[in-house]
Amino acid sequence: MSKDEINELLLKKMIAGDDVSEQKEKAEKEVEVKSRRKKDYSSTFLMINTLSERHGVYISMNNYSRVSAFIRLLGTKLTLGGFIDNILNVHFEQYGDEISKMIEQQISKLKP
């Protein structure tokens, strides 16, 4: 949603007299994040990287078709594996703490 677009839900709550300051901040942050995502997508996910140590994995045919078509349309030297590796790197960076906690919880269940 751009700055010129109206958030109808927010407007309705304002008219009803509800406190919307927190919701307004959240909506503004969401717009900022979406804007940043568009700018950063290429530099984050479309960087060409060399995979020196590799391993094959299976993905659904639907995801394979979508991703491989996208990569081919880019016309760069980015490979399907490189693209997926970039996605996984961001995933582990974003959720690393949560993943570590889940691993620790599972390990603690195994201890006598």
Phi and psi restraints in degrees (range 20) as a CNS / XPLOR table:
assign (resid 1 and name C) (resid 2 and name N)
       (resid 2 and name CA) (resid 2 and name C) 1.0 -80.4 20.0 2
assign (resid 2 and name N) (resid 2 and name CA)
       (resid 2 and name C) (resid 3 and name N) 1.0 170.7 20.0 2
assign (resid 2 and name C) (resid 3 and name N)
       (resid 3 and name CA) (resid 3 and name C) 1.0 -62.6 20.0 2
assign (resid 3 and name N) (resid 3 and name CA)
       (resid 3 and name C) (resid 4 and name N) 1.0 -28.2 20.0 2
assign (resid 3 and name C) (resid 4 and name N)
       (resid 4 and name CA) (resid 4 and name C) 1.0 -82.1 20.0 2
assign (resid 4 and name N) (resid 4 and name CA)
       (resid 4 and name C) (resid 5 and name N) 1.0 -15.2 20.0 2
assign (resid 4 and name C) (resid 5 and name N)
       (resid 5 and name CA) (resid 5 and name C) 1.0 -79.3 20.0 2
assign (resid 5 and name N) (resid 5 and name CA)
       (resid 5 and name C) (resid 6 and name N) 1.0 151.6 20.0 2
assign (resid 5 and name C) (resid 6 and name N)
       (resid 6 and name CA) (resid 6 and name C) 1.0 -100.5 20.0 2
assign (resid 6 and name N) (resid 6 and name CA)
       (resid 6 and name C) (resid 7 and name N) 1.0 130.6 20.0 2
assign (resid 6 and name C) (resid 7 and name N)
       (resid 7 and name CA) (resid 7 and name C) 1.0 -86.7 20.0 2
assign (resid 7 and name N) (resid 7 and name CA)
       (resid 7 and name C) (resid 8 and name N) 1.0 101.1 20.0 2
assign (resid 7 and name C) (resid 8 and name N)
       (resid 8 and name CA) (resid 8 and name C) 1.0 -62.2 20.0 2
assign (resid 8 and name N) (resid 8 and name CA)
       (resid 8 and name C) (resid 9 and name N) 1.0 -41.4 20.0 2
assign (resid 8 and name C) (resid 9 and name N)
       (resid 9 and name CA) (resid 9 and name C) 1.0 -61.7 20.0 2
assign (resid 9 and name N) (resid 9 and name CA)
       (resid 9 and name C) (resid 10 and name N) 1.0 -44.2 20.0 2
assign (resid 9 and name C) (resid 10 and name N)
       (resid 10 and name CA) (resid 10 and name C) 1.0 -62.4 20.0 2
assign (resid 10 and name N) (resid 10 and name CA)
       (resid 10 and name C) (resid 11 and name N) 1.0 -42.3 20.0 2
assign (resid 10 and name C) (resid 11 and name N)
       (resid 11 and name CA) (resid 11 and name C) 1.0 -63.2 20.0 2
assign (resid 11 and name N) (resid 11 and name CA)
       (resid 11 and name C) (resid 12 and name N) 1.0 -42.7 20.0 2
assign (resid 11 and name C) (resid 12 and name N)
       (resid 12 and name CA) (resid 12 and name C) 1.0 -61.0 20.0 2
assign (resid 12 and name N) (resid 12 and name CA)
       (resid 12 and name C) (resid 13 and name N) 1.0 -41.5 20.0 2
assign (resid 12 and name C) (resid 13 and name N)
       (resid 13 and name CA) (resid 13 and name C) 1.0 -68.2 20.0 2
assign (resid 13 and name N) (resid 13 and name CA)
       (resid 13 and name C) (resid 14 and name N) 1.0 -35.8 20.0 2
assign (resid 13 and name C) (resid 14 and name N)
       (resid 14 and name CA) (resid 14 and name C) 1.0 -64.5 20.0 2
assign (resid 14 and name N) (resid 14 and name CA)
       (resid 14 and name C) (resid 15 and name N) 1.0 -43.6 20.0 2
assign (resid 14 and name C) (resid 15 and name N)
       (resid 15 and name CA) (resid 15 and name C) 1.0 -63.4 20.0 2
assign (resid 15 and name N) (resid 15 and name CA)
       (resid 15 and name C) (resid 16 and name N) 1.0 -37.1 20.0 2
assign (resid 15 and name C) (resid 16 and name N)
       (resid 16 and name CA) (resid 16 and name C) 1.0 -73.0 20.0 2
assign (resid 16 and name N) (resid 16 and name CA)
       (resid 16 and name C) (resid 17 and name N) 1.0 -8.3 20.0 2
assign (resid 16 and name C) (resid 17 and name N)
       (resid 17 and name CA) (resid 17 and name C) 1.0 89.6 20.0 2
assign (resid 17 and name N) (resid 17 and name CA)
       (resid 17 and name C) (resid 18 and name N) 1.0 9.6 20.0 2
assign (resid 17 and name C) (resid 18 and name N)
       (resid 18 and name CA) (resid 18 and name C) 1.0 -73.4 20.0 2
assign (resid 18 and name N) (resid 18 and name CA)
       (resid 18 and name C) (resid 19 and name N) 1.0 150.5 20.0 2
assign (resid 18 and name C) (resid 19 and name N)
       (resid 19 and name CA) (resid 19 and name C) 1.0 -75.0 20.0 2
assign (resid 19 and name N) (resid 19 and name CA)
       (resid 19 and name C) (resid 20 and name N) 1.0 117.0 20.0 2
assign (resid 19 and name C) (resid 20 and name N)
       (resid 20 and name CA) (resid 20 and name C) 1.0 -116.2 20.0 2
assign (resid 20 and name N) (resid 20 and name CA)
       (resid 20 and name C) (resid 21 and name N) 1.0 8.5 20.0 2
assign (resid 20 and name C) (resid 21 and name N)
       (resid 21 and name CA) (resid 21 and name C) 1.0 -59.8 20.0 2
assign (resid 21 and name N) (resid 21 and name CA)
       (resid 21 and name C) (resid 22 and name N) 1.0 -42.4 20.0 2
assign (resid 21 and name C) (resid 22 and name N)
       (resid 22 and name CA) (resid 22 and name C) 1.0 -67.3 20.0 2
assign (resid 22 and name N) (resid 22 and name CA)
       (resid 22 and name C) (resid 23 and name N) 1.0 -41.5 20.0 2
assign (resid 22 and name C) (resid 23 and name N)
       (resid 23 and name CA) (resid 23 and name C) 1.0 -67.1 20.0 2
assign (resid 23 and name N) (resid 23 and name CA)
       (resid 23 and name C) (resid 24 and name N) 1.0 -36.3 20.0 2
assign (resid 23 and name C) (resid 24 and name N)
       (resid 24 and name CA) (resid 24 and name C) 1.0 -64.0 20.0 2
assign (resid 24 and name N) (resid 24 and name CA)
       (resid 24 and name C) (resid 25 and name N) 1.0 -43.7 20.0 2
assign (resid 24 and name C) (resid 25 and name N)
       (resid 25 and name CA) (resid 25 and name C) 1.0 -61.2 20.0 2
assign (resid 25 and name N) (resid 25 and name CA)
       (resid 25 and name C) (resid 26 and name N) 1.0 -43.1 20.0 2
assign (resid 25 and name C) (resid 26 and name N)
       (resid 26 and name CA) (resid 26 and name C) 1.0 -62.3 20.0 2
assign (resid 26 and name N) (resid 26 and name CA)
       (resid 26 and name C) (resid 27 and name N) 1.0 -43.2 20.0 2
assign (resid 26 and name C) (resid 27 and name N)
       (resid 27 and name CA) (resid 27 and name C) 1.0 -64.4 20.0 2
assign (resid 27 and name N) (resid 27 and name CA)
       (resid 27 and name C) (resid 28 and name N) 1.0 -40.7 20.0 2
assign (resid 27 and name C) (resid 28 and name N)
       (resid 28 and name CA) (resid 28 and name C) 1.0 -65.4 20.0 2
assign (resid 28 and name N) (resid 28 and name CA)
       (resid 28 and name C) (resid 29 and name N) 1.0 -40.6 20.0 2
assign (resid 28 and name C) (resid 29 and name N)
       (resid 29 and name CA) (resid 29 and name C) 1.0 -64.3 20.0 2
assign (resid 29 and name N) (resid 29 and name CA)
       (resid 29 and name C) (resid 30 and name N) 1.0 -38.8 20.0 2
assign (resid 29 and name C) (resid 30 and name N)
       (resid 30 and name CA) (resid 30 and name C) 1.0 -62.7 20.0 2
assign (resid 30 and name N) (resid 30 and name CA)
       (resid 30 and name C) (resid 31 and name N) 1.0 -42.3 20.0 2
assign (resid 30 and name C) (resid 31 and name N)
       (resid 31 and name CA) (resid 31 and name C) 1.0 -62.4 20.0 2
assign (resid 31 and name N) (resid 31 and name CA)
       (resid 31 and name C) (resid 32 and name N) 1.0 -42.7 20.0 2
assign (resid 31 and name C) (resid 32 and name N)
       (resid 32 and name CA) (resid 32 and name C) 1.0 -63.6 20.0 2
assign (resid 32 and name N) (resid 32 and name CA)
       (resid 32 and name C) (resid 33 and name N) 1.0 -43.9 20.0 2
assign (resid 32 and name C) (resid 33 and name N)
       (resid 33 and name CA) (resid 33 and name C) 1.0 -63.6 20.0 2
assign (resid 33 and name N) (resid 33 and name CA)
       (resid 33 and name C) (resid 34 and name N) 1.0 -44.5 20.0 2
assign (resid 33 and name C) (resid 34 and name N)
       (resid 34 and name CA) (resid 34 and name C) 1.0 -62.0 20.0 2
assign (resid 34 and name N) (resid 34 and name CA)
       (resid 34 and name C) (resid 35 and name N) 1.0 -39.8 20.0 2
assign (resid 34 and name C) (resid 35 and name N)
       (resid 35 and name CA) (resid 35 and name C) 1.0 -64.6 20.0 2
assign (resid 35 and name N) (resid 35 and name CA)
       (resid 35 and name C) (resid 36 and name N) 1.0 -43.4 20.0 2
assign (resid 35 and name C) (resid 36 and name N)
       (resid 36 and name CA) (resid 36 and name C) 1.0 -65.3 20.0 2
assign (resid 36 and name N) (resid 36 and name CA)
       (resid 36 and name C) (resid 37 and name N) 1.0 -38.6 20.0 2
assign (resid 36 and name C) (resid 37 and name N)
       (resid 37 and name CA) (resid 37 and name C) 1.0 -59.9 20.0 2
assign (resid 37 and name N) (resid 37 and name CA)
       (resid 37 and name C) (resid 38 and name N) 1.0 -43.3 20.0 2
assign (resid 37 and name C) (resid 38 and name N)
       (resid 38 and name CA) (resid 38 and name C) 1.0 -61.7 20.0 2
assign (resid 38 and name N) (resid 38 and name CA)
       (resid 38 and name C) (resid 39 and name N) 1.0 -42.2 20.0 2
assign (resid 38 and name C) (resid 39 and name N)
       (resid 39 and name CA) (resid 39 and name C) 1.0 -69.5 20.0 2
assign (resid 39 and name N) (resid 39 and name CA)
       (resid 39 and name C) (resid 40 and name N) 1.0 -38.3 20.0 2
assign (resid 39 and name C) (resid 40 and name N)
       (resid 40 and name CA) (resid 40 and name C) 1.0 -87.8 20.0 2
assign (resid 40 and name N) (resid 40 and name CA)
       (resid 40 and name C) (resid 41 and name N) 1.0 -11.0 20.0 2
assign (resid 40 and name C) (resid 41 and name N)
       (resid 41 and name CA) (resid 41 and name C) 1.0 -57.3 20.0 2
assign (resid 41 and name N) (resid 41 and name CA)
       (resid 41 and name C) (resid 42 and name N) 1.0 -50.2 20.0 2
assign (resid 41 and name C) (resid 42 and name N)
       (resid 42 and name CA) (resid 42 and name C) 1.0 -62.0 20.0 2
assign (resid 42 and name N) (resid 42 and name CA)
       (resid 42 and name C) (resid 43 and name N) 1.0 -45.4 20.0 2
assign (resid 42 and name C) (resid 43 and name N)
       (resid 43 and name CA) (resid 43 and name C) 1.0 -72.8 20.0 2
assign (resid 43 and name N) (resid 43 and name CA)
       (resid 43 and name C) (resid 44 and name N) 1.0 -20.9 20.0 2
assign (resid 43 and name C) (resid 44 and name N)
       (resid 44 and name CA) (resid 44 and name C) 1.0 -90.7 20.0 2
assign (resid 44 and name N) (resid 44 and name CA)
       (resid 44 and name C) (resid 45 and name N) 1.0 -50.3 20.0 2
assign (resid 44 and name C) (resid 45 and name N)
       (resid 45 and name CA) (resid 45 and name C) 1.0 -103.4 20.0 2
assign (resid 45 and name N) (resid 45 and name CA)
       (resid 45 and name C) (resid 46 and name N) 1.0 -19.5 20.0 2
assign (resid 45 and name C) (resid 46 and name N)
       (resid 46 and name CA) (resid 46 and name C) 1.0 -105.7 20.0 2
assign (resid 46 and name N) (resid 46 and name CA)
       (resid 46 and name C) (resid 47 and name N) 1.0 15.0 20.0 2
assign (resid 46 and name C) (resid 47 and name N)
       (resid 47 and name CA) (resid 47 and name C) 1.0 -71.6 20.0 2
assign (resid 47 and name N) (resid 47 and name CA)
       (resid 47 and name C) (resid 48 and name N) 1.0 137.2 20.0 2
assign (resid 47 and name C) (resid 48 and name N)
       (resid 48 and name CA) (resid 48 and name C) 1.0 -83.3 20.0 2
assign (resid 48 and name N) (resid 48 and name CA)
       (resid 48 and name C) (resid 49 and name N) 1.0 123.3 20.0 2
assign (resid 48 and name C) (resid 49 and name N)
       (resid 49 and name CA) (resid 49 and name C) 1.0 -126.6 20.0 2
assign (resid 49 and name N) (resid 49 and name CA)
       (resid 49 and name C) (resid 50 and name N) 1.0 152.3 20.0 2
assign (resid 49 and name C) (resid 50 and name N)
       (resid 50 and name CA) (resid 50 and name C) 1.0 -96.9 20.0 2
assign (resid 50 and name N) (resid 50 and name CA)
       (resid 50 and name C) (resid 51 and name N) 1.0 125.2 20.0 2
assign (resid 50 and name C) (resid 51 and name N)
       (resid 51 and name CA) (resid 51 and name C) 1.0 -97.9 20.0 2
assign (resid 51 and name N) (resid 51 and name CA)
       (resid 51 and name C) (resid 52 and name N) 1.0 100.5 20.0 2
assign (resid 51 and name C) (resid 52 and name N)
       (resid 52 and name CA) (resid 52 and name C) 1.0 -79.3 20.0 2
assign (resid 52 and name N) (resid 52 and name CA)
       (resid 52 and name C) (resid 53 and name N) 1.0 -38.0 20.0 2
assign (resid 52 and name C) (resid 53 and name N)
       (resid 53 and name CA) (resid 53 and name C) 1.0 -114.1 20.0 2
assign (resid 53 and name N) (resid 53 and name CA)
       (resid 53 and name C) (resid 54 and name N) 1.0 120.6 20.0 2
assign (resid 53 and name C) (resid 54 and name N)
       (resid 54 and name CA) (resid 54 and name C) 1.0 -126.7 20.0 2
assign (resid 54 and name N) (resid 54 and name CA)
       (resid 54 and name C) (resid 55 and name N) 1.0 164.0 20.0 2
assign (resid 54 and name C) (resid 55 and name N)
       (resid 55 and name CA) (resid 55 and name C) 1.0 -150.9 20.0 2
assign (resid 55 and name N) (resid 55 and name CA)
       (resid 55 and name C) (resid 56 and name N) 1.0 136.5 20.0 2
assign (resid 55 and name C) (resid 56 and name N)
       (resid 56 and name CA) (resid 56 and name C) 1.0 -77.1 20.0 2
assign (resid 56 and name N) (resid 56 and name CA)
       (resid 56 and name C) (resid 57 and name N) 1.0 144.5 20.0 2
assign (resid 56 and name C) (resid 57 and name N)
       (resid 57 and name CA) (resid 57 and name C) 1.0 -137.5 20.0 2
assign (resid 57 and name N) (resid 57 and name CA)
       (resid 57 and name C) (resid 58 and name N) 1.0 159.7 20.0 2
assign (resid 57 and name C) (resid 58 and name N)
       (resid 58 and name CA) (resid 58 and name C) 1.0 -100.8 20.0 2
assign (resid 58 and name N) (resid 58 and name CA)
       (resid 58 and name C) (resid 59 and name N) 1.0 137.9 20.0 2
assign (resid 58 and name C) (resid 59 and name N)
       (resid 59 and name CA) (resid 59 and name C) 1.0 -130.4 20.0 2
assign (resid 59 and name N) (resid 59 and name CA)
       (resid 59 and name C) (resid 60 and name N) 1.0 163.7 20.0 2
assign (resid 59 and name C) (resid 60 and name N)
       (resid 60 and name CA) (resid 60 and name C) 1.0 -64.3 20.0 2
assign (resid 60 and name N) (resid 60 and name CA)
       (resid 60 and name C) (resid 61 and name N) 1.0 152.1 20.0 2
assign (resid 60 and name C) (resid 61 and name N)
       (resid 61 and name CA) (resid 61 and name C) 1.0 -62.2 20.0 2
assign (resid 61 and name N) (resid 61 and name CA)
       (resid 61 and name C) (resid 62 and name N) 1.0 -35.7 20.0 2
assign (resid 61 and name C) (resid 62 and name N)
       (resid 62 and name CA) (resid 62 and name C) 1.0 -60.7 20.0 2
assign (resid 62 and name N) (resid 62 and name CA)
       (resid 62 and name C) (resid 63 and name N) 1.0 -49.6 20.0 2
assign (resid 62 and name C) (resid 63 and name N)
       (resid 63 and name CA) (resid 63 and name C) 1.0 -65.0 20.0 2
assign (resid 63 and name N) (resid 63 and name CA)
       (resid 63 and name C) (resid 64 and name N) 1.0 -40.6 20.0 2
assign (resid 63 and name C) (resid 64 and name N)
       (resid 64 and name CA) (resid 64 and name C) 1.0 -59.2 20.0 2
assign (resid 64 and name N) (resid 64 and name CA)
       (resid 64 and name C) (resid 65 and name N) 1.0 -47.0 20.0 2
assign (resid 64 and name C) (resid 65 and name N)
       (resid 65 and name CA) (resid 65 and name C) 1.0 -62.5 20.0 2
assign (resid 65 and name N) (resid 65 and name CA)
       (resid 65 and name C) (resid 66 and name N) 1.0 -44.9 20.0 2
assign (resid 65 and name C) (resid 66 and name N)
       (resid 66 and name CA) (resid 66 and name C) 1.0 -64.8 20.0 2
assign (resid 66 and name N) (resid 66 and name CA)
       (resid 66 and name C) (resid 67 and name N) 1.0 -47.7 20.0 2
assign (resid 66 and name C) (resid 67 and name N)
       (resid 67 and name CA) (resid 67 and name C) 1.0 -69.7 20.0 2
assign (resid 67 and name N) (resid 67 and name CA)
       (resid 67 and name C) (resid 68 and name N) 1.0 -43.9 20.0 2
assign (resid 67 and name C) (resid 68 and name N)
       (resid 68 and name CA) (resid 68 and name C) 1.0 -65.9 20.0 2
assign (resid 68 and name N) (resid 68 and name CA)
       (resid 68 and name C) (resid 69 and name N) 1.0 -36.9 20.0 2
assign (resid 68 and name C) (resid 69 and name N)
       (resid 69 and name CA) (resid 69 and name C) 1.0 -63.2 20.0 2
assign (resid 69 and name N) (resid 69 and name CA)
       (resid 69 and name C) (resid 70 and name N) 1.0 -43.0 20.0 2
assign (resid 69 and name C) (resid 70 and name N)
       (resid 70 and name CA) (resid 70 and name C) 1.0 -61.4 20.0 2
assign (resid 70 and name N) (resid 70 and name CA)
       (resid 70 and name C) (resid 71 and name N) 1.0 -46.5 20.0 2
assign (resid 70 and name C) (resid 71 and name N)
       (resid 71 and name CA) (resid 71 and name C) 1.0 -63.5 20.0 2
assign (resid 71 and name N) (resid 71 and name CA)
       (resid 71 and name C) (resid 72 and name N) 1.0 -43.1 20.0 2
assign (resid 71 and name C) (resid 72 and name N)
       (resid 72 and name CA) (resid 72 and name C) 1.0 -62.6 20.0 2
assign (resid 72 and name N) (resid 72 and name CA)
       (resid 72 and name C) (resid 73 and name N) 1.0 -40.5 20.0 2
assign (resid 72 and name C) (resid 73 and name N)
       (resid 73 and name CA) (resid 73 and name C) 1.0 -65.2 20.0 2
assign (resid 73 and name N) (resid 73 and name CA)
       (resid 73 and name C) (resid 74 and name N) 1.0 -27.8 20.0 2
assign (resid 73 and name C) (resid 74 and name N)
       (resid 74 and name CA) (resid 74 and name C) 1.0 -65.6 20.0 2
assign (resid 74 and name N) (resid 74 and name CA)
       (resid 74 and name C) (resid 75 and name N) 1.0 -33.5 20.0 2
assign (resid 74 and name C) (resid 75 and name N)
       (resid 75 and name CA) (resid 75 and name C) 1.0 68.9 20.0 2
assign (resid 75 and name N) (resid 75 and name CA)
       (resid 75 and name C) (resid 76 and name N) 1.0 24.5 20.0 2
assign (resid 75 and name C) (resid 76 and name N)
       (resid 76 and name CA) (resid 76 and name C) 1.0 -104.6 20.0 2
assign (resid 76 and name N) (resid 76 and name CA)
       (resid 76 and name C) (resid 77 and name N) 1.0 -177.4 20.0 2
assign (resid 76 and name C) (resid 77 and name N)
       (resid 77 and name CA) (resid 77 and name C) 1.0 -87.2 20.0 2
assign (resid 77 and name N) (resid 77 and name CA)
       (resid 77 and name C) (resid 78 and name N) 1.0 6.6 20.0 2
assign (resid 77 and name C) (resid 78 and name N)
       (resid 78 and name CA) (resid 78 and name C) 1.0 -65.7 20.0 2
assign (resid 78 and name N) (resid 78 and name CA)
       (resid 78 and name C) (resid 79 and name N) 1.0 133.1 20.0 2
assign (resid 78 and name C) (resid 79 and name N)
       (resid 79 and name CA) (resid 79 and name C) 1.0 -98.4 20.0 2
assign (resid 79 and name N) (resid 79 and name CA)
       (resid 79 and name C) (resid 80 and name N) 1.0 164.5 20.0 2
assign (resid 79 and name C) (resid 80 and name N)
       (resid 80 and name CA) (resid 80 and name C) 1.0 -59.5 20.0 2
assign (resid 80 and name N) (resid 80 and name CA)
       (resid 80 and name C) (resid 81 and name N) 1.0 -45.3 20.0 2
assign (resid 80 and name C) (resid 81 and name N)
       (resid 81 and name CA) (resid 81 and name C) 1.0 -62.6 20.0 2
assign (resid 81 and name N) (resid 81 and name CA)
       (resid 81 and name C) (resid 82 and name N) 1.0 -39.9 20.0 2
assign (resid 81 and name C) (resid 82 and name N)
       (resid 82 and name CA) (resid 82 and name C) 1.0 -64.1 20.0 2
assign (resid 82 and name N) (resid 82 and name CA)
       (resid 82 and name C) (resid 83 and name N) 1.0 -40.9 20.0 2
assign (resid 82 and name C) (resid 83 and name N)
       (resid 83 and name CA) (resid 83 and name C) 1.0 -63.5 20.0 2
assign (resid 83 and name N) (resid 83 and name CA)
       (resid 83 and name C) (resid 84 and name N) 1.0 -47.8 20.0 2
assign (resid 83 and name C) (resid 84 and name N)
       (resid 84 and name CA) (resid 84 and name C) 1.0 -63.9 20.0 2
assign (resid 84 and name N) (resid 84 and name CA)
       (resid 84 and name C) (resid 85 and name N) 1.0 -38.6 20.0 2
assign (resid 84 and name C) (resid 85 and name N)
       (resid 85 and name CA) (resid 85 and name C) 1.0 -61.7 20.0 2
assign (resid 85 and name N) (resid 85 and name CA)
       (resid 85 and name C) (resid 86 and name N) 1.0 -41.2 20.0 2
assign (resid 85 and name C) (resid 86 and name N)
       (resid 86 and name CA) (resid 86 and name C) 1.0 -61.8 20.0 2
assign (resid 86 and name N) (resid 86 and name CA)
       (resid 86 and name C) (resid 87 and name N) 1.0 -42.3 20.0 2
assign (resid 86 and name C) (resid 87 and name N)
       (resid 87 and name CA) (resid 87 and name C) 1.0 -62.3 20.0 2
assign (resid 87 and name N) (resid 87 and name CA)
       (resid 87 and name C) (resid 88 and name N) 1.0 -44.9 20.0 2
assign (resid 87 and name C) (resid 88 and name N)
       (resid 88 and name CA) (resid 88 and name C) 1.0 -65.0 20.0 2
assign (resid 88 and name N) (resid 88 and name CA)
       (resid 88 and name C) (resid 89 and name N) 1.0 -38.1 20.0 2
assign (resid 88 and name C) (resid 89 and name N)
       (resid 89 and name CA) (resid 89 and name C) 1.0 -59.1 20.0 2
assign (resid 89 and name N) (resid 89 and name CA)
       (resid 89 and name C) (resid 90 and name N) 1.0 -44.9 20.0 2
assign (resid 89 and name C) (resid 90 and name N)
       (resid 90 and name CA) (resid 90 and name C) 1.0 -66.4 20.0 2
assign (resid 90 and name N) (resid 90 and name CA)
       (resid 90 and name C) (resid 91 and name N) 1.0 -41.0 20.0 2
assign (resid 90 and name C) (resid 91 and name N)
       (resid 91 and name CA) (resid 91 and name C) 1.0 -58.7 20.0 2
assign (resid 91 and name N) (resid 91 and name CA)
       (resid 91 and name C) (resid 92 and name N) 1.0 -48.7 20.0 2
assign (resid 91 and name C) (resid 92 and name N)
       (resid 92 and name CA) (resid 92 and name C) 1.0 -68.1 20.0 2
assign (resid 92 and name N) (resid 92 and name CA)
       (resid 92 and name C) (resid 93 and name N) 1.0 -32.1 20.0 2
assign (resid 92 and name C) (resid 93 and name N)
       (resid 93 and name CA) (resid 93 and name C) 1.0 -67.6 20.0 2
assign (resid 93 and name N) (resid 93 and name CA)
       (resid 93 and name C) (resid 94 and name N) 1.0 -42.8 20.0 2
assign (resid 93 and name C) (resid 94 and name N)
       (resid 94 and name CA) (resid 94 and name C) 1.0 -71.5 20.0 2
assign (resid 94 and name N) (resid 94 and name CA)
       (resid 94 and name C) (resid 95 and name N) 1.0 -41.5 20.0 2
assign (resid 94 and name C) (resid 95 and name N)
       (resid 95 and name CA) (resid 95 and name C) 1.0 -112.0 20.0 2
assign (resid 95 and name N) (resid 95 and name CA)
       (resid 95 and name C) (resid 96 and name N) 1.0 15.3 20.0 2
assign (resid 95 and name C) (resid 96 and name N)
       (resid 96 and name CA) (resid 96 and name C) 1.0 -55.6 20.0 2
assign (resid 96 and name N) (resid 96 and name CA)
       (resid 96 and name C) (resid 97 and name N) 1.0 -43.3 20.0 2
assign (resid 96 and name C) (resid 97 and name N)
       (resid 97 and name CA) (resid 97 and name C) 1.0 -64.6 20.0 2
assign (resid 97 and name N) (resid 97 and name CA)
       (resid 97 and name C) (resid 98 and name N) 1.0 -44.5 20.0 2
assign (resid 97 and name C) (resid 98 and name N)
       (resid 98 and name CA) (resid 98 and name C) 1.0 -64.7 20.0 2
assign (resid 98 and name N) (resid 98 and name CA)
       (resid 98 and name C) (resid 99 and name N) 1.0 -41.4 20.0 2
assign (resid 98 and name C) (resid 99 and name N)
       (resid 99 and name CA) (resid 99 and name C) 1.0 -62.9 20.0 2
assign (resid 99 and name N) (resid 99 and name CA)
       (resid 99 and name C) (resid 100 and name N) 1.0 -44.1 20.0 2
assign (resid 99 and name C) (resid 100 and name N)
       (resid 100 and name CA) (resid 100 and name C) 1.0 -60.3 20.0 2
assign (resid 100 and name N) (resid 100 and name CA)
       (resid 100 and name C) (resid 101 and name N) 1.0 -41.9 20.0 2
assign (resid 100 and name C) (resid 101 and name N)
       (resid 101 and name CA) (resid 101 and name C) 1.0 -63.5 20.0 2
assign (resid 101 and name N) (resid 101 and name CA)
       (resid 101 and name C) (resid 102 and name N) 1.0 -42.3 20.0 2
assign (resid 101 and name C) (resid 102 and name N)
       (resid 102 and name CA) (resid 102 and name C) 1.0 -63.0 20.0 2
assign (resid 102 and name N) (resid 102 and name CA)
       (resid 102 and name C) (resid 103 and name N) 1.0 -40.8 20.0 2
assign (resid 102 and name C) (resid 103 and name N)
       (resid 103 and name CA) (resid 103 and name C) 1.0 -63.7 20.0 2
assign (resid 103 and name N) (resid 103 and name CA)
       (resid 103 and name C) (resid 104 and name N) 1.0 -46.1 20.0 2
assign (resid 103 and name C) (resid 104 and name N)
       (resid 104 and name CA) (resid 104 and name C) 1.0 -59.9 20.0 2
assign (resid 104 and name N) (resid 104 and name CA)
       (resid 104 and name C) (resid 105 and name N) 1.0 -40.1 20.0 2
assign (resid 104 and name C) (resid 105 and name N)
       (resid 105 and name CA) (resid 105 and name C) 1.0 -63.6 20.0 2
assign (resid 105 and name N) (resid 105 and name CA)
       (resid 105 and name C) (resid 106 and name N) 1.0 -42.4 20.0 2
assign (resid 105 and name C) (resid 106 and name N)
       (resid 106 and name CA) (resid 106 and name C) 1.0 -67.7 20.0 2
assign (resid 106 and name N) (resid 106 and name CA)
       (resid 106 and name C) (resid 107 and name N) 1.0 -39.2 20.0 2
assign (resid 106 and name C) (resid 107 and name N)
       (resid 107 and name CA) (resid 107 and name C) 1.0 -66.2 20.0 2
assign (resid 107 and name N) (resid 107 and name CA)
       (resid 107 and name C) (resid 108 and name N) 1.0 -40.6 20.0 2
assign (resid 107 and name C) (resid 108 and name N)
       (resid 108 and name CA) (resid 108 and name C) 1.0 -65.1 20.0 2
assign (resid 108 and name N) (resid 108 and name CA)
       (resid 108 and name C) (resid 109 and name N) 1.0 -28.7 20.0 2
assign (resid 108 and name C) (resid 109 and name N)
       (resid 109 and name CA) (resid 109 and name C) 1.0 -69.0 20.0 2
assign (resid 109 and name N) (resid 109 and name CA)
       (resid 109 and name C) (resid 110 and name N) 1.0 -26.6 20.0 2
assign (resid 109 and name C) (resid 110 and name N)
       (resid 110 and name CA) (resid 110 and name C) 1.0 -82.8 20.0 2
assign (resid 110 and name N) (resid 110 and name CA)
       (resid 110 and name C) (resid 111 and name N) 1.0 -19.8 20.0 2
assign (resid 110 and name C) (resid 111 and name N)
       (resid 111 and name CA) (resid 111 and name C) 1.0 -73.2 20.0 2
assign (resid 111 and name N) (resid 111 and name CA)
       (resid 111 and name C) (resid 112 and name N) 1.0 139.8 20.0 2
